[in-house]
């Protein structure tokens, strides 16, 4: 079993916001664990957020001028508030000897250190695993990189880069038109795998008393995601086609355009569901058609079957099809945009969204809703205890907890080592 977190730092006066209404008394299985993260963008912050949401004290080390994701535009506008809740922020200038010393002292107090900078960056400041583990052999050190050690390890990687070289963009787009997935899948999952590795390392530390380094990488994460397509080729000898051109495993498994141009996804993925599908829609002739005796036969006849279904379904309203499929227990889905999920009755009823206070930008201080982790513990969603921090919000608190006096902190500020 996992050992108790290392109590090698001074007690902190943690101020918590009230739990969200959907998460009263939510478990905090990692309470008492200290995590120090040297992270930016999405991958590293996701790892820290996983640990923070489960109760760890996560201290985010930012540059003096702040994490640059605080002020990104467009698709990056949600990065900081999304992935940095339940954390504290300390602003340290690692480029000064004094700042680097503060960072090393902070890292020495940690159970877990997480980082996602280029290979060699942390070593320059004495913040690499080899150096820190000499001071604290129980340290769990989580590195998030573009590639695991090997021929590619010094390349600069982005989510889009590994999607292109790792087959995911090929599978997502149409033939000849590779297309990245519509969210930061490798960054987010890479951070999650880093957190999974950290949890495993903590359990092992409880057995051996020793820490270790965990490495997670974008490229290897992407390859894991397309592994099913690689195995399809290994087993069948037939290369997987891009998803828009794929050979479906099921005959009815597609988006249909219906009345007034609305769209809805409908599926029937077993012979029993096919029978229900035909009965519910009044397609007795298709149910009895000898060309469609089972799923594999229907898959082979898909080019002929789908046009028939599209023609017959075109007169239906999407809402009526949804109601019918829900009544008879068939898979269906409305086609929604992300912003429409704010009104989703299930998310609202189950506490899947929680209020946060935005820390930066034109809407700083205003409230917005963010998504919570998609699991419960002891029947509760893990909610927001600490709002996404403002830049350097907890610098004085963290330094005081490390034993720095007011005079020490004034000196560090005068040296531009902290802010």
Secondary structure, 3 states (H helix, E strand, C coil): CCCCCCCCCCCCCCCCCCCCHHHCCCCCCCCCCEEEEECCCCHHHHHHHHHHHCCCEEEEEECCCCCHHHHCCHHHCCHHHHHCCCEEEEEECCCCHHHHHHHHHHHHCCCEEEECCCCCHHHHCCCCHHHHHHHCCCCEEEEEECCCCCCCCCCCCCHHHHHHHCCHHHHHCECCECCCCCCCHHHHHHHHHHHHHHHHHHHHHHHHCCCEEEEEEHHHHHHHHCHHHHHHHHHHCCCCCCHHHCCCCCCEEEEEECHHHCEEEEEECCHHHHHHHHHHHCCHHHHHCHHHCCHHHHHHCHHHHHHHHHHHHCCCCHHHHHHHHHHHCCCEEECCCHHHHHHCHHHHHHCCEEEEECCCCCCCCCEEEEECCCCEECCEECCCCCCCCCCCCCHHHHHHHCCCCHHHHHHHHHCCCEC
